[in-house]
Amino acid sequence: MSGLLSILRKLKSAPDQEVRILLLGLDNAGKTTLLKQLASEDISHITPTQGFNIKSVQSQGFKLNVWDIGGQRKIRPYWRSYFENTDILIYVIDSADRKRFEETGQELTELLEEEKLSCVPVLVFANKQDLLTAAPAAEIAEGLNLHTIRDRVWQIQSCSALTGEGVQVRRRRVGHKSSCHMTAQ
């Protein structure tokens, strides 16, 4: 969570402001589980999101309004309906589903090219790190060419939404200093 907090602190000078977060990724990446972990809710009964979930989460003085949008192929064209006024994009990847790395990379690339998301900071959660077959975050960052992102602040973070590891506490900064100016709004 501190990866998210470091981005929040750069984005907003007054922590009592509301922040709109868009939570995206392919189906079965763990978006809803991640959201429930952030909200400290029970994660034992989670079903695929057919539309969207909205949760307000208080964290370190910030009010986070998180929009968790379903990731099934038929729902993805509707993602753009939620781009307006996004402060942070969180993109969740199933680190163990190597067969879908190309597909998830393509979706992320398309998101980064969206005009309404230009300069919006991106936090990539390399989820499901609790699985033995999970690719490390550094390998995912390399495969997605995250190092080529120059128009925004970005960060990748290893996590397991299931265990909560990497979701609550993480102190590693990765990414490029953005040329976009982020000021209090």
N, C-alpha and C positions, 0 to 999 in steps of 0.2 A: 504494500500500500504506500510505502514512502516514495516509490517511484512516481506514483500518481501525485503524491503530495508535493514533491519537488517541482513537478510541472505546474501544479496549481499555484504554488507560491510565485512562480515566474509570471503566471498568467494574470493573477489578481493581486492587487496590492492590499485590498481589504478582505480579510478572510471571512467576514460575515456575509459576503455576497453569495448568491446562488450561482452554481456552475452547471451547465448543461453538458452531459456526457452521452455520447452515442456509443453503444456497445454492439459491435458487429463481428462477424466471423461465419464460417460455414456451419451448417447444421452439425450437431454433435461435437462441437469444439469445446463446450463447457461454459458458454456465456451465462446462462441462467444460474448455474451452480456458482460461478464466480460472483455474480450479483448477490446471490443469497449469502455467500461468505462475507462480502463487503457489508451486508446489512445484518450480519450475525443471526441469520435465520436458519431453520432446520433445512438440511439438504438431502434428507433421506428419501423424499418422494418428489422427484423432478421429472416432468414430462416435456417432450419437445415443444418449443414455443411456436404456435401456429400463426400468431400475429405479433404482438409486442407486449412487454411488461414495462411498467414505469415504477421506479422506486425512488424515494427521497431518502438519502443516507446522510447523517451527520458525521463528519470526520474532521478532527482537529480544527473545529471552528468553521469548517466549510460545509455548506448545504449542497450536496451533490444530487442533482436530478438526473438519474440514469435511465436511458431509454434502451432497453434490451430488445432488439428486433430479431425475429426468427431468421435462420440462415439457410432454409431449404431453397433449392434452386428456383422454385416457382415464386418465392417471396422476395428474392434479391432485387428484382427490378423495382420494387417499391421502396427500397432503402433510401433512394434519393428524396423521397417525400419527407424524410426526417433530417436532412442536412442543415436546414435553416437554423441559424443561431447556435450551432454546435461550438462549444468551447474546447472540448477534448474528444478525440476519437480513440476509443479502446478497441483494438482488433485482437481477437482471441484465436489462437491456432492450436489444433490438436497435434502436439509434438510427436505423438506415436503413430499418426496416420500418414505415413510417408507417401502412400499412393495418391494422396490429395494435396501434396505440397505445391504442385504446379497449379492446380485449380485455386488454392487459397492465395497463392502468390499473384495470380492473374486478377483475382477480386480485389486484393489490396492495392495493386498497381492502378486499377480503374478508380478506386476510391481516392487515391492520392492525386489523380488527374482531374477530379471534380472541382469545378470553379467554386462552388459554395463551401468546399472544405479546404480551399487554399490557405496555407499558413496555419491551419489548425494542428496543434501538437498531436502526435500519435504515440500511444503506448501500446506496444505489442506484447501480449501475454503469451509466452510459450508454455501452454498449459499441458497438464497430464505428465509432468516430470516424475510423478510417482511410479510410472510404468517403466519396466526395463527396456522397452523398445523405443522410448522417447528420444528424439534427437535433441542434443543440447542447444540452448538458445543461440550460442555463437554460430553453430552450423546453420541454424534456421536463418539468422541474420545474414549470413553469407549467401545462402541460397536465394533469399528474397532481395539481395542487393540493397539492403537497407543503408549501407555505407554511402550509396549514391544520392541519398535524399539530402537536398541542400536548401529546400524552401521552407523548412519547418523544424522545430525541435522534435526529436523522436527518441524513443527508448525501447529496448526489449528487455523483458524480465521473465526469468524462469519461474514457474509456479505450478502448484497443484491445487486447483479449486476444490478438489475432494478433501484433501488434508488441511488446506488453508496455508500451506507453506508457500512463501513468496507472495502471497496475496496481502498479508498484513504488514510484514516488515522486510525491507530490502534497501540496501544503501549503495547501489552501484549505478553510476551515471554512465550512460553510453549515448553516443549520438553526435550530431553536428550542431554547432551553434547556428541558429536560424537567422536568416536575413529579414524575417518578418518581425515587426515590432509589436510586442505584446504589452499592452498597458491596461490599466484599470478601465473598465467600461461603465 
